[in-house]
Amino acid sequence: MANNYHVPVMLQPCIDGLNIKPDGVYVDVTFGGGGHSKEILKHLGPKGKLIAFDQDPDAQANIPADDRFVFIDQNFGFLKNNLRLKGFRQVDGILADLGVSSHQFDVPQRGFSIRHNADLDMRMDQHRDLTAAEILNTYTEDKLHKIFGIYGEVKNAKSLARAIVTSRLEKPFTDIDSLKSAIAAYTPKGKENKYLAQVFQALRIEVNAEIQVLEDFLQQAAEVLKPGGHLVVMSYHSLEDRPVKNFMAKGKFQGEVEKDFFGNQQKPFNVITRKAIIATDEEIAQNNRARSAKLRIAEKI
């Protein structure tokens, strides 16, 4: 697969969704290859500001030489505190392009890709202690069952968890090939790639606490956005899209929207996109990563 690290997904809909004002303050919480940030800077005037977050050291190679640009080497789950440390209490727009960058998949030693043998790592932030190997070697069968079932939507999650626990008694998991061979008997024939992608997704989400980080980010985004400011979020699977959709619509992740004594809805956003925006066939043909992308936009009340 071509390296799409610098090919931002749904670039124009993201820029349109941010509704950029030349002198506004904007945040790109998933800087990565810098594609979206580069385009945002084109729409800003001399007084505009762009703050970008990324916890991956590799992303820093893409930092532009621009006085209007501020880079924060942090996970976007700490959005509010980091903005305050840089002197920004409120902002005009926030963009989040969730999921793993193509670059992370294309660097074999990071352990994200099923295509190469490498250490079972999968940490987006190399300072974290928890790796995929540690999960496979130390988590209980019940906990593994839940991770594969919920985060990977793996159909035979229970038997997969048992196979892993049995296999590690003989030899601990160290690399991707050791995992593949241990679960080969449980991998559906003809659907190996899809199945392994689900298993890897589950491990990656657990290693990086992705769902918790996403929920923390959404709640903080509601606090730091100015009234009328736009939140633009792109997700790549239902586990990410669901909390984004619910929070934008209701201001919470489960249950119905809360109302005050007079029956007025208590929620931070008005949804701009009733249905998620998806990529065009033309874009998908050029950038396969766009295939599963769903873009949602909301305006702070």
PEBELDA-V636354 format. One record per run of one state. SS is the DSSP state (~ for helix, > for strand, _ for the rest). FROM is the first residue (numbers start at 1). TO is the last residue. If there is no record, write none. Layout:
# PEBELDA-V636354
[[SS/FROM/TO] [SS/FROM/TO]]
This chain:
# PEBELDA-V636354
[[_/1/10] [~/11/18] [_/19/24] [>/25/28] [_/29/34] [~/35/43] [_/44/48] [>/49/53] [_/54/56] [~/57/62] [_/63/68] [>/69/72] [_/73/75] [~/76/85] [_/86/90] [>/91/97] [_/98/101] [~/102/106] [_/107/107] [~/108/110] [_/111/118] [>/119/119] [_/120/131] [~/132/138] [_/139/140] [~/141/150] [_/151/156] [~/157/170] [_/171/174] [>/175/175] [~/176/182] [_/183/183] [~/184/186] [_/187/191] [~/192/207] [_/208/209] [~/210/224] [>/225/235] [_/236/237] [~/238/250] [_/251/257] [>/258/259] [_/260/264] [>/265/266] [_/267/268] [>/269/271] [_/272/276] [>/277/277] [_/278/280] [~/281/286] [_/287/287] [~/288/292] [_/293/293] [>/294/300] [_/301/301]]
